[in-house]
Amino acid sequence: MGKMNPFRRGLTAFPVILALGGVVNLAWAAEYRTLPRSEYRDKMAAGWIGQMAGVGWGAPTEFKALGEKFPEDQIPPWKPGTINQFEQDDIYVEMTFLRTLEQYGWNVSIRQAGIDFANSRYMLWHANDAGRRNLRAGVAPPDSGHPQFNHHADDIDYQIEADFSGLIAPGMPNVAIALGEKFGRLMNYGDGVYAGQFIGGMYAAAFFEKAPEKIVRAGLACIPEGSQYAEAVRDVLAWHRENPGDWKIAWKKVDEKYQRNPDYRRFSCDKGKFNIDAKLNGAFVVIGLLYGNRDPDATIRIATCCGQDSDCNPSSAAGVLFTTIGMKNLPQKFTSALDCKKVFSHTAYNFDRLVDVCDALAAQAVLRNGGKVLREAGAHDEFRILVEAPKPVKLEQSWAPVPPQNVRYQDEEMKQIKVKQDTVNKDE
């Protein structure tokens, strides 16, 4: 048997000899995970397919069940052509952020990210709409997402757009966290930002982990433990442990605490049955993942039946799950009719180019974060990824925010914004 290449293992550690007082001790330096680049591409592509499958299957139910469960027998049957979701804001908005990274690189400023978002031409709602209006009026980020200027700061918006952040950060949760600080703060604050960092952290873990509970806990480790969003995730984990066979029990507990209790809707943009709050819908994502038990159909259908934003939530859950499965292992009904050449609305990307751009950005992320892209004779590229513990940001709450930074775009920056607005959130 030939000598084993240490990089072939999923996790490697390199010994360092330390001499202390004449005694030789064995310490361990940094640990690395390796991921064949072809496997990365396969799983990343599957993550996009999962988003498209979830949003497409759930779309006919969106906001048709408010404060109640959607009847499972009323979910339309899956049709292979449903995968071609090229007109969905749940998909194309986050590609604006990918385009910014592609054009300006990883060191792009949050101000430039805001200019690019301000110049987007698609329709928006809730935190996205309020944030973009702020940017167009000259309120620079992160103030564009601050609760003083954005009454939707805890809404779901960055949660449904954060998939990209984990898909280009395999095994790198701190990269996903940092992307949330750059792009999530264009429109969100507090739990609204943590929602996306949680989603991004789950995707980052999904390249190396298959068990839904472990993936959920990996995402949880990426956000402040004192946040209400983290509390909601912990609650669903506990309620699943208590009743692992009946998702409706967990749903009822979520509804009672996060829908009906005003203490958990302190910054909800709407106080009635309609609830676009990130943590409620995030809890439904987690219910789908845990009770779906790695079954693609069950995961999507359960997240859909939880109601409220019932196309975004199955999109997030399926995206994470499909990443663990990989495109080549997905049921063919999700891939057989995929149009790889049609361009996503308002973007520069068809599916093939989307995969290539994410692949290039992921390779850059690996190198920027202490890893390597390795090539051996006769072998495909491998990512050697430095293992790091997640480092959540400091806790902030939208109902008791820190003061805004009072940052505004300068005249030269405003010239780059093609659509202007004279007022900030005039409809609030």
Number of C-alpha atoms within 10 A of each C-alpha: 3 4 5 8 7 12 17 14 12 14 16 19 15 11 13 12 11 13 10 8 6 7 8 10 12 11 11 12 12 13 15 23 21 23 23 19 20 14 17 22 21 19 27 33 25 29 32 25 26 29 29 28 31 30 31 23 25 26 20 14 21 18 17 15 19 18 19 15 19 23 13 12 8 10 16 12 8 15 12 15 16 17 24 21 23 20 12 15 21 23 23 21 24 20 21 20 23 20 18 19 18 15 10 12 13 14 7 14 16 19 21 17 20 29 26 19 24 24 17 17 10 10 9 16 12 18 27 26 18 27 35 30 25 30 33 26 22 25 24 26 30 26 25 34 32 26 24 15 19 28 21 30 36 36 30 29 29 31 30 25 26 29 30 25 30 32 35 29 31 30 29 27 30 23 25 31 29 16 23 26 20 21 26 30 24 33 35 36 29 29 29 29 32 34 34 35 35 34 34 36 36 35 39 31 26 31 25 18 18 17 15 23 18 15 27 25 17 24 27 25 20 27 27 21 15 12 17 20 29 23 16 22 24 18 17 21 20 13 19 20 13 12 13 15 11 12 21 16 15 24 20 16 14 24 19 12 16 22 25 15 12 12 11 17 21 14 21 22 19 13 13 11 13 17 24 21 28 26 30 25 30 28 28 33 29 28 28 31 29 25 23 22 17 19 14 23 15 16 25 30 21 27 36 34 27 31 26 28 29 31 28 31 34 35 33 35 33 35 32 36 32 28 32 26 21 21 23 13 12 16 12 11 15 22 18 11 14 17 16 13 11 13 17 20 18 16 17 13 20 16 20 14 14 20 19 14 17 22 21 12 18 24 21 18 20 22 15 12 16 13 19 20 17 15 13 8 6 6 9 11 17 22 25 27 27 20 19 14 11 19 15 19 16 11 14 17 19 22 15 11 14 12 10 15 11 11 14 19 19 11 9 8 14 17 12 13 20 13 15 16 14 11 13 20 17 10 6 9
